[in-house]
């Protein structure tokens, strides 16, 4: 399908997924949009490094929090359709963007929302399949800027550019707990010249770590790691902003 409307996005989404097992899904996930918004189809047949990508954007008269609530409620009501058992979505604040992500039907859905003038909000939506690595010698088109630590696997990378400022968002699965996962990143950067701060871990009544965050600065980039406990693993959303 050809793009219905071609626009120049101020924050162009490119979803690139690597090192993931499983085959292409035969059908697409349901991507909801709030009522009373005009959805611009940026492209439904875009390919980046051979991977199909669908990209959309819309403006809403509702606030960022109201749009985010729409997606929270919509996906929570369909938690059984999420590929992450018991986890309808993941959420993080990345500078002025609110990011909500979901895995469904072997696809990565990413919604990024920012404030717009007059109390409105602007949202960008990207959908991409999670493919099996086609060839063992296939090369990633992006430089991976987060360390590949033992017991962790990079599931996907969201690369973007906002008015010349580049950023990368990584989804990382860890076999460790929240606290030990973040401590591993902290130890790595402490030993390799990075500056760490904002290390925080929250626990549930059973004293099990369920959420944590860590901020890092290096000579080349700033990082934020948000870790969330899932059933049998820890999911990390890592934001990298190269200087």
C-alpha positions in Angstrom: 0.0 0.0 0.0 1.3 3.4 -0.9 1.4 6.2 1.7 -2.0 8.1 1.7 -0.2 11.3 2.8 3.4 12.1 2.7 4.7 14.4 5.4 8.0 15.4 6.8 8.0 14.2 10.4 9.8 16.2 13.0 10.5 13.0 14.9 10.7 10.2 12.4 10.3 6.8 13.8 12.4 3.9 12.5 11.9 0.6 14.2 14.7 -1.9 13.7 14.5 -5.3 15.5 17.3 -7.7 15.9 18.3 -10.9 17.8 14.8 -12.2 18.3 13.5 -15.7 17.9 10.2 -16.6 16.3 8.7 -16.2 12.8 6.9 -13.3 11.2 3.3 -13.1 12.4 0.7 -13.9 9.7 -1.6 -11.1 10.8 -1.2 -7.6 12.2 -2.0 -6.4 15.7 -4.9 -4.0 16.3 -3.6 -0.5 16.6 -6.2 1.7 18.3 -6.6 5.5 17.7 -8.6 7.9 19.9 -11.9 9.2 18.6 -12.1 12.6 16.8 -8.5 12.6 15.5 -7.3 12.8 11.9 -4.7 10.1 11.5 -2.0 10.8 8.9 -0.7 7.6 7.2 3.0 8.4 6.8 3.6 5.0 5.2 2.3 1.5 5.4 4.8 -0.1 3.0 8.1 1.4 4.2 11.2 -0.8 4.3 14.3 -0.1 6.4 17.1 -2.6 5.9 14.5 -4.9 4.4 12.0 -4.7 7.4 8.5 -3.5 6.8 7.4 -0.5 8.9 4.1 1.3 9.3 4.2 4.8 10.6 1.3 7.2 11.5 0.8 10.5 13.3 -2.1 12.5 14.7 -3.1 15.6 16.5 -5.6 15.5 19.4 -7.5 18.2 21.2 -7.0 16.1 24.4 -4.0 16.5 26.6 -1.0 14.2 26.7 -2.3 12.5 29.8 -5.7 12.0 28.3 -4.2 10.4 25.1 -2.0 8.2 27.3 -5.0 7.2 29.4 -6.8 6.1 26.2 -3.9 3.7 25.3 -3.5 2.5 28.9 -7.2 1.7 29.2 -7.5 0.2 25.7 -4.5 -2.1 26.2 -5.2 -3.0 29.8 -8.7 -4.2 28.7 -7.0 -6.5 26.2 -4.1 -7.7 28.4 -4.7 -11.2 27.2 -3.7 -10.2 23.7 -0.2 -8.9 24.8 2.8 -11.1 24.0 4.2 -10.1 27.4 2.1 -12.2 29.7 0.4 -10.1 32.3 2.0 -6.9 31.0 -0.4 -4.9 28.7 2.1 -2.2 28.0 5.4 -0.5 29.1 5.6 3.2 29.8 8.4 5.7 30.2 8.9 9.5 30.1 11.7 10.4 27.7 12.4 14.2 28.0 9.2 15.9 26.7 7.9 12.6 25.2 5.6 10.1 26.9 6.3 6.7 25.3 3.9 3.7 25.6 5.0 0.4 24.0 3.3 -2.9 23.5 4.2 -6.3 22.0 1.3 -8.0 20.3 1.2 -10.7 17.6 4.9 -10.6 17.2 4.9 -6.9 16.5 6.3 -3.9 18.4 3.8 -1.0 18.7 5.3 2.3 19.9 3.2 5.4 20.7 5.1 8.6 21.5 3.1 11.6 22.7 4.2 15.3 23.2 2.5 18.5 24.2 1.3 20.8 21.4 0.0 24.4 21.5 -3.4 25.3 22.9 -3.6 22.3 25.2 -3.4 19.8 22.3 -1.1 16.8 21.9 0.8 15.3 19.0 1.4 11.6 18.7 3.5 9.4 16.6 2.8 5.7 16.1 5.1 3.1 14.7 4.5 -0.6 14.1 7.0 -3.2 13.0 7.2 -7.0 13.1 9.7 -8.8 15.3 11.5 -11.0 12.7 13.8 -13.9 13.0 17.4 -13.0 12.0 17.3 -14.0 8.4 21.1 -14.7 8.0 23.8 -15.2 10.6 26.0 -12.6 8.9 23.3 -9.9 8.7 24.6 -6.5 9.9 22.7 -4.0 12.0 22.4 -0.7 10.2 22.8 1.2 13.6 25.7 1.2 15.9 24.6 -0.4 19.2 25.5 2.1 22.0 24.5 0.1 25.0 26.7 -2.7 26.4 25.7 -6.3 25.7 26.0 -7.8 29.2 25.8 -11.5 30.2 22.2 -12.7 30.6 20.7 -9.8 28.6 19.4 -9.7 25.0 18.6 -6.6 22.9 15.1 -7.3 21.5 14.6 -4.1 19.5 16.0 -0.7 18.7 13.9 2.5 18.0 16.2 5.0 16.2 14.9 8.6 15.8 15.9 12.1 15.0 14.3 15.2 16.4 15.5 18.4 14.6 19.0 16.9 14.2 19.1 15.5 17.7 19.5 11.7 17.5 18.2 9.3 20.1 17.9 5.5 20.4 15.5 3.5 22.5 16.4 -0.1 23.3 14.2 -2.9 24.5 16.4 -5.3 26.5 15.4 -8.6 28.1 17.3 -9.7 31.2 17.3 -13.0 32.9 18.3 -11.2 36.1 16.1 -9.4 38.6 15.5 -5.6 38.4 18.1 -4.7 41.0 20.9 -7.0 39.7 20.2 -5.9 36.1 20.6 -2.2 36.9 23.6 -2.9 39.2 25.2 -4.7 36.2 24.8 -1.6 34.1 26.0 0.7 36.9 29.1 -1.5 37.5 29.9 -1.5 33.8 29.8 2.3 33.5 31.5 2.9 36.8 34.4 0.8 35.6 34.5 2.3 32.1 34.5 6.0 32.8 30.8 6.8 33.0 29.1 8.9 35.6 26.0 7.2 37.2 23.2 8.9 39.2 19.5 8.6 39.9 19.8 4.9 40.8 16.5 3.9 42.4 14.7 0.6 42.9 11.1 0.2 44.2 9.9 -3.0 45.8 6.5 -4.6 46.3 5.1 -5.8 49.7 6.9 -9.1 49.2 10.3 -7.2 49.1 10.8 -8.2 45.5 12.1 -5.4 43.2 9.5 -4.5 40.6 10.8 -1.3 39.1 14.0 0.6 38.9 15.8 3.4 37.1 19.4 4.5 36.4 20.9 7.5 34.6 24.3 7.5 33.0 26.5 10.1 31.2 29.6 9.3 29.2 31.8 11.4 26.9 29.7 10.3 23.9 26.1 10.1 25.2 23.6 10.2 28.0 21.5 7.2 29.0 18.5 6.3 31.0 17.7 2.8 32.0 14.1 1.9 33.2 13.7 -1.7 34.4 10.4 -3.4 35.0 9.9 -6.9 36.5 7.9 -9.3 34.3 6.9 -12.9 35.1 10.1 -14.7 34.2 12.5 -11.8 33.2 13.2 -8.1 33.6 12.4 -5.8 30.7 14.6 -2.8 30.3 13.8 0.4 28.2 17.1 2.2 27.6 17.2 5.7 26.1 20.5 6.7 24.5 21.1 10.3 23.3 24.4 10.7 21.6 26.0 14.1 21.8 
